[in-house]
Amino acid sequence: MAQITVRETVLQELEGLAEELIPEVVNFIRFLKFRQEEERARQRFVIAIEKARAVARERGITDEDVQEEIRAARAGQ
């Protein structure tokens, strides 16, 4: 007997669902996809920050140096 995958189980459950509830399932799937992409974006951001900090350390740039640059740029506006 073949083992049923989770995806196949979802499809079977979907077949037994009333037609008027299908849009709710679609909305939930879209929510899950959004949440998944949001987590991926957060991970990319964390990696980018880590890389930027590594480059700054290599070049001897401190957090104070960065803050001073920000203050100078804002003062020049």
N, CA, C and O atoms as CSV, one atom per row, in Angstrom:
chain,resi,resn,atom,element,x,y,z
A,1,MET,N,N,0.843,-1.184,0.000
A,1,MET,CA,C,0.000,0.000,0.000
A,1,MET,C,C,0.889,1.250,0.000
A,1,MET,O,O,1.797,1.378,0.821
A,2,ALA,N,N,0.619,2.143,-0.911
A,2,ALA,CA,C,1.429,3.354,-1.051
A,2,ALA,C,C,1.128,4.317,0.094
A,2,ALA,O,O,-0.011,4.454,0.541
A,3,GLN,N,N,2.182,4.974,0.546
A,3,GLN,CA,C,2.027,5.945,1.625
A,3,GLN,C,C,1.555,7.273,1.038
A,3,GLN,O,O,2.086,7.741,0.031
A,4,ILE,N,N,0.569,7.863,1.666
A,4,ILE,CA,C,0.009,9.127,1.190
A,4,ILE,C,C,0.853,10.275,1.747
A,4,ILE,O,O,1.160,10.320,2.938
A,5,THR,N,N,1.219,11.196,0.863
A,5,THR,CA,C,2.004,12.352,1.295
A,5,THR,C,C,1.086,13.396,1.935
A,5,THR,O,O,-0.135,13.349,1.784
A,6,VAL,N,N,1.688,14.313,2.636
A,6,VAL,CA,C,0.918,15.392,3.265
A,6,VAL,C,C,0.198,16.202,2.193
A,6,VAL,O,O,-0.958,16.585,2.370
A,7,ARG,N,N,0.876,16.458,1.088
A,7,ARG,CA,C,0.265,17.225,-0.007
A,7,ARG,C,C,-0.976,16.506,-0.543
A,7,ARG,O,O,-2.001,17.134,-0.805
A,8,GLU,N,N,-0.873,15.190,-0.702
A,8,GLU,CA,C,-2.022,14.410,-1.182
A,8,GLU,C,C,-3.163,14.436,-0.169
A,8,GLU,O,O,-4.334,14.487,-0.546
A,9,THR,N,N,-2.824,14.401,1.102
A,9,THR,CA,C,-3.844,14.477,2.146
A,9,THR,C,C,-4.569,15.815,2.087
A,9,THR,O,O,-5.792,15.868,2.209
A,10,VAL,N,N,-3.818,16.890,1.899
A,10,VAL,CA,C,-4.429,18.219,1.784
A,10,VAL,C,C,-5.386,18.250,0.597
A,10,VAL,O,O,-6.499,18.765,0.705
A,11,LEU,N,N,-4.956,17.702,-0.526
A,11,LEU,CA,C,-5.819,17.684,-1.712
A,11,LEU,C,C,-7.078,16.863,-1.471
A,11,LEU,O,O,-8.162,17.251,-1.905
A,12,GLN,N,N,-6.946,15.733,-0.784
A,12,GLN,CA,C,-8.118,14.911,-0.468
A,12,GLN,C,C,-9.084,15.676,0.438
A,12,GLN,O,O,-10.296,15.650,0.223
A,13,GLU,N,N,-8.550,16.346,1.436
A,13,GLU,CA,C,-9.394,17.134,2.338
A,13,GLU,C,C,-10.081,18.268,1.584
A,13,GLU,O,O,-11.241,18.584,1.846
A,14,LEU,N,N,-9.370,18.866,0.663
A,14,LEU,CA,C,-9.921,19.952,-0.139
A,14,LEU,C,C,-11.100,19.468,-0.978
A,14,LEU,O,O,-12.095,20.177,-1.130
A,15,GLU,N,N,-10.984,18.270,-1.514
A,15,GLU,CA,C,-12.067,17.698,-2.325
A,15,GLU,C,C,-13.355,17.549,-1.521
A,15,GLU,O,O,-14.448,17.689,-2.070
A,16,GLY,N,N,-13.235,17.268,-0.231
A,16,GLY,CA,C,-14.419,17.074,0.598
A,16,GLY,C,C,-14.974,18.350,1.194
A,16,GLY,O,O,-15.948,18.310,1.946
A,17,LEU,N,N,-14.376,19.471,0.874
A,17,LEU,CA,C,-14.774,20.747,1.466
A,17,LEU,C,C,-15.867,21.413,0.636
A,17,LEU,O,O,-15.870,21.321,-0.592
A,18,ALA,N,N,-16.788,22.078,1.314
A,18,ALA,CA,C,-17.850,22.809,0.619
A,18,ALA,C,C,-17.234,23.911,-0.242
A,18,ALA,O,O,-16.261,24.554,0.151
A,19,GLU,N,N,-17.810,24.112,-1.406
A,19,GLU,CA,C,-17.276,25.066,-2.390
A,19,GLU,C,C,-17.133,26.479,-1.812
A,19,GLU,O,O,-16.177,27.188,-2.127
A,20,GLU,N,N,-18.075,26.877,-0.978
A,20,GLU,CA,C,-18.020,28.243,-0.439
A,20,GLU,C,C,-16.884,28.445,0.565
A,20,GLU,O,O,-16.574,29.580,0.928
A,21,LEU,N,N,-16.263,27.355,1.016
A,21,LEU,CA,C,-15.135,27.469,1.944
A,21,LEU,C,C,-13.781,27.495,1.236
A,21,LEU,O,O,-12.761,27.800,1.854
A,22,ILE,N,N,-13.770,27.178,-0.044
A,22,ILE,CA,C,-12.517,27.134,-0.807
A,22,ILE,C,C,-11.783,28.485,-0.775
A,22,ILE,O,O,-10.563,28.494,-0.608
A,23,PRO,N,N,-12.473,29.622,-0.928
A,23,PRO,CA,C,-11.749,30.904,-0.854
A,23,PRO,C,C,-11.015,31.107,0.476
A,23,PRO,O,O,-9.958,31.738,0.504
A,24,GLU,N,N,-11.560,30.581,1.571
A,24,GLU,CA,C,-10.867,30.689,2.856
A,24,GLU,C,C,-9.573,29.891,2.844
A,24,GLU,O,O,-8.567,30.315,3.412
A,25,VAL,N,N,-9.604,28.737,2.196
A,25,VAL,CA,C,-8.397,27.916,2.083
A,25,VAL,C,C,-7.352,28.663,1.264
A,25,VAL,O,O,-6.176,28.688,1.627
A,26,VAL,N,N,-7.775,29.265,0.169
A,26,VAL,CA,C,-6.857,30.026,-0.686
A,26,VAL,C,C,-6.250,31.187,0.106
A,26,VAL,O,O,-5.047,31.435,0.021
A,27,ASN,N,N,-7.071,31.889,0.868
A,27,ASN,CA,C,-6.553,32.995,1.688
A,27,ASN,C,C,-5.533,32.504,2.703
A,27,ASN,O,O,-4.515,33.160,2.928
A,28,PHE,N,N,-5.795,31.359,3.316
A,28,PHE,CA,C,-4.863,30.822,4.302
A,28,PHE,C,C,-3.546,30.427,3.642
A,28,PHE,O,O,-2.475,30.670,4.197
A,29,ILE,N,N,-3.621,29.826,2.469
A,29,ILE,CA,C,-2.403,29.453,1.735
A,29,ILE,C,C,-1.599,30.704,1.401
A,29,ILE,O,O,-0.376,30.709,1.540
A,30,ARG,N,N,-2.267,31.753,0.966
A,30,ARG,CA,C,-1.571,33.013,0.657
A,30,ARG,C,C,-0.927,33.608,1.910
A,30,ARG,O,O,0.178,34.148,1.848
A,31,PHE,N,N,-1.617,33.508,3.039
A,31,PHE,CA,C,-1.053,33.981,4.303
A,31,PHE,C,C,0.219,33.210,4.638
A,31,PHE,O,O,1.224,33.808,5.022
A,32,LEU,N,N,0.181,31.893,4.497
A,32,LEU,CA,C,1.354,31.070,4.792
A,32,LEU,C,C,2.517,31.417,3.870
A,32,LEU,O,O,3.664,31.470,4.312
A,33,LYS,N,N,2.231,31.653,2.600
A,33,LYS,CA,C,3.285,32.024,1.653
A,33,LYS,C,C,3.887,33.380,2.017
A,33,LYS,O,O,5.101,33.566,1.940
A,34,PHE,N,N,3.033,34.323,2.415
A,34,PHE,CA,C,3.511,35.642,2.823
A,34,PHE,C,C,4.426,35.518,4.031
A,34,PHE,O,O,5.500,36.119,4.072
A,35,ARG,N,N,3.993,34.731,5.018
A,35,ARG,CA,C,4.787,34.546,6.233
A,35,ARG,C,C,6.125,33.892,5.915
A,35,ARG,O,O,7.152,34.242,6.498
A,36,GLN,N,N,6.105,32.946,4.992
A,36,GLN,CA,C,7.338,32.272,4.571
A,36,GLN,C,C,8.291,33.267,3.916
A,36,GLN,O,O,9.484,33.268,4.220
A,37,GLU,N,N,7.785,34.106,3.030
A,37,GLU,CA,C,8.629,35.093,2.349
A,37,GLU,C,C,9.129,36.151,3.326
A,37,GLU,O,O,10.260,36.624,3.216
A,38,GLU,N,N,8.285,36.517,4.276
A,38,GLU,CA,C,8.689,37.490,5.287
A,38,GLU,C,C,9.881,36.961,6.087
A,38,GLU,O,O,10.813,37.710,6.379
A,39,GLU,N,N,9.857,35.685,6.436
A,39,GLU,CA,C,10.968,35.080,7.179
A,39,GLU,C,C,12.229,35.035,6.318
A,39,GLU,O,O,13.326,35.291,6.813
A,40,ARG,N,N,12.082,34.714,5.046
A,40,ARG,CA,C,13.242,34.704,4.143
A,40,ARG,C,C,13.861,36.094,4.040
A,40,ARG,O,O,15.084,36.239,4.058
A,41,ALA,N,N,13.015,37.109,3.933
A,41,ALA,CA,C,13.514,38.490,3.845
A,41,ALA,C,C,14.244,38.872,5.129
A,41,ALA,O,O,15.287,39.524,5.083
A,42,ARG,N,N,13.696,38.469,6.272
A,42,ARG,CA,C,14.349,38.760,7.544
A,42,ARG,C,C,15.722,38.100,7.607
A,42,ARG,O,O,16.689,38.706,8.068
A,43,GLN,N,N,15.802,36.860,7.144
A,43,GLN,CA,C,17.083,36.150,7.144
A,43,GLN,C,C,18.094,36.836,6.225
A,43,GLN,O,O,19.267,36.957,6.576
A,44,ARG,N,N,17.641,37.287,5.042
A,44,ARG,CA,C,18.536,37.999,4.127
A,44,ARG,C,C,19.036,39.296,4.760
A,44,ARG,O,O,20.203,39.655,4.605
A,45,PHE,N,N,18.161,39.993,5.468
A,45,PHE,CA,C,18.541,41.235,6.135
A,45,PHE,C,C,19.599,40.976,7.203
A,45,PHE,O,O,20.591,41.701,7.288
A,46,VAL,N,N,19.390,39.947,8.013
A,46,VAL,CA,C,20.350,39.608,9.069
A,46,VAL,C,C,21.709,39.289,8.462
A,46,VAL,O,O,22.737,39.731,8.976
A,47,ILE,N,N,21.723,38.530,7.379
A,47,ILE,CA,C,22.984,38.183,6.709
A,47,ILE,C,C,23.665,39.436,6.171
A,47,ILE,O,O,24.880,39.586,6.299
A,48,ALA,N,N,22.887,40.339,5.569
A,48,ALA,CA,C,23.459,41.576,5.021
A,48,ALA,C,C,24.068,42.433,6.128
A,48,ALA,O,O,25.148,42.998,5.952
A,49,ILE,N,N,23.393,42.532,7.247
A,49,ILE,CA,C,23.927,43.305,8.379
A,49,ILE,C,C,25.217,42.680,8.887
A,49,ILE,O,O,26.186,43.384,9.168
A,50,GLU,N,N,25.228,41.350,9.004
A,50,GLU,CA,C,26.441,40.665,9.467
A,50,GLU,C,C,27.612,40.912,8.518
A,50,GLU,O,O,28.739,41.130,8.961
A,51,LYS,N,N,27.342,40.878,7.214
A,51,LYS,CA,C,28.399,41.142,6.230
A,51,LYS,C,C,28.900,42.578,6.343
A,51,LYS,O,O,30.106,42.824,6.300
A,52,ALA,N,N,27.978,43.523,6.487
A,52,ALA,CA,C,28.364,44.936,6.606
A,52,ALA,C,C,29.211,45.160,7.855
A,52,ALA,O,O,30.193,45.901,7.822
A,53,ARG,N,N,28.831,44.525,8.940
A,53,ARG,CA,C,29.617,44.671,10.177
A,53,ARG,C,C,31.000,44.044,10.029
A,53,ARG,O,O,31.980,44.567,10.561
A,54,ALA,N,N,31.084,42.932,9.314
A,54,ALA,CA,C,32.387,42.284,9.096
A,54,ALA,C,C,33.292,43.193,8.268
A,54,ALA,O,O,34.475,43.339,8.575
A,55,VAL,N,N,32.741,43.799,7.226
A,55,VAL,CA,C,33.523,44.721,6.396
A,55,VAL,C,C,33.974,45.915,7.234
A,55,VAL,O,O,35.120,46.352,7.133
A,56,ALA,N,N,33.078,46.434,8.051
A,56,ALA,CA,C,33.433,47.575,8.906
A,56,ALA,C,C,34.562,47.200,9.861
A,56,ALA,O,O,35.496,47.980,10.047
A,57,ARG,N,N,34.488,46.018,10.467
A,57,ARG,CA,C,35.560,45.574,11.371
A,57,ARG,C,C,36.884,45.470,10.630
A,57,ARG,O,O,37.922,45.897,11.136
A,58,GLU,N,N,36.846,44.895,9.414
A,58,GLU,CA,C,38.070,44.753,8.611
A,58,GLU,C,C,38.698,46.112,8.317
A,58,GLU,O,O,39.921,46.236,8.249
A,59,ARG,N,N,37.866,47.118,8.146
A,59,ARG,CA,C,38.351,48.455,7.794
A,59,ARG,C,C,38.536,49.355,9.011
A,59,ARG,O,O,38.885,50.528,8.877
A,60,GLY,N,N,38.302,48.802,10.192
A,60,GLY,CA,C,38.494,49.579,11.417
A,60,GLY,C,C,37.428,50.625,11.663
A,60,GLY,O,O,37.672,51.606,12.366
A,61,ILE,N,N,36.256,50.433,11.097
A,61,ILE,CA,C,35.165,51.393,11.270
A,61,ILE,C,C,34.351,50.981,12.494
A,61,ILE,O,O,33.875,49.849,12.581
A,62,THR,N,N,34.196,51.899,13.429
A,62,THR,CA,C,33.450,51.610,14.656
A,62,THR,C,C,32.004,52.083,14.527
A,62,THR,O,O,31.659,52.821,13.604
A,63,ASP,N,N,31.167,51.647,15.466
A,63,ASP,CA,C,29.781,52.127,15.498
A,63,ASP,C,C,29.748,53.635,15.706
A,63,ASP,O,O,28.891,54.332,15.164
A,64,GLU,N,N,30.691,54.122,16.497
A,64,GLU,CA,C,30.764,55.565,16.732
A,64,GLU,C,C,31.092,56.315,15.436
A,64,GLU,O,O,30.555,57.394,15.186
A,65,ASP,N,N,31.972,55.739,14.617
A,65,ASP,CA,C,32.296,56.345,13.318
A,65,ASP,C,C,31.039,56.449,12.454
A,65,ASP,O,O,30.799,57.468,11.807
A,66,VAL,N,N,30.265,55.408,12.454
A,66,VAL,CA,C,29.031,55.383,11.652
A,66,VAL,C,C,28.061,56.442,12.161
A,66,VAL,O,O,27.477,57.183,11.370
A,67,GLN,N,N,27.888,56.517,13.477
A,67,GLN,CA,C,26.986,57.512,14.050
A,67,GLN,C,C,27.439,58.933,13.712
A,67,GLN,O,O,26.613,59.800,13.424
A,68,GLU,N,N,28.739,59.167,13.747
A,68,GLU,CA,C,29.270,60.489,13.407
A,68,GLU,C,C,28.983,60.828,11.943
A,68,GLU,O,O,28.628,61.964,11.628
A,69,GLU,N,N,29.134,59.859,11.060
A,69,GLU,CA,C,28.821,60.074,9.635
A,69,GLU,C,C,27.344,60.414,9.455
A,69,GLU,O,O,26.990,61.288,8.664
A,70,ILE,N,N,26.499,59.723,10.186
A,70,ILE,CA,C,25.058,59.988,10.095
A,70,ILE,C,C,24.751,61.399,10.575
A,70,ILE,O,O,24.008,62.133,9.923
A,71,ARG,N,N,25.321,61.779,11.713
A,71,ARG,CA,C,25.103,63.140,12.229
A,71,ARG,C,C,25.588,64.187,11.228
A,71,ARG,O,O,24.910,65.188,10.998
A,72,ALA,N,N,26.753,63.960,10.638
A,72,ALA,CA,C,27.310,64.915,9.671
A,72,ALA,C,C,26.414,65.015,8.441
A,72,ALA,O,O,26.171,66.111,7.935
A,73,ALA,N,N,25.928,63.886,7.965
A,73,ALA,CA,C,25.063,63.895,6.780
A,73,ALA,C,C,23.755,64.618,7.073
A,73,ALA,O,O,23.270,65.392,6.247
A,74,ARG,N,N,23.189,64.369,8.236
A,74,ARG,CA,C,21.934,65.037,8.604
A,74,ARG,C,C,22.136,66.537,8.797
A,74,ARG,O,O,21.260,67.332,8.458
A,75,ALA,N,N,23.266,66.917,9.330
A,75,ALA,CA,C,23.551,68.341,9.542
A,75,ALA,C,C,23.714,69.059,8.210
A,75,ALA,O,O,23.422,70.251,8.114
A,76,GLY,N,N,24.172,68.358,7.188
A,76,GLY,CA,C,24.384,68.952,5.875
A,76,GLY,C,C,23.120,69.074,5.049
A,76,GLY,O,O,23.158,69.643,3.959
A,77,GLN,N,N,22.025,68.567,5.526
A,77,GLN,CA,C,20.778,68.604,4.740
A,77,GLN,C,C,20.143,69.935,4.758
A,77,GLN,O,O,19.092,70.126,4.146
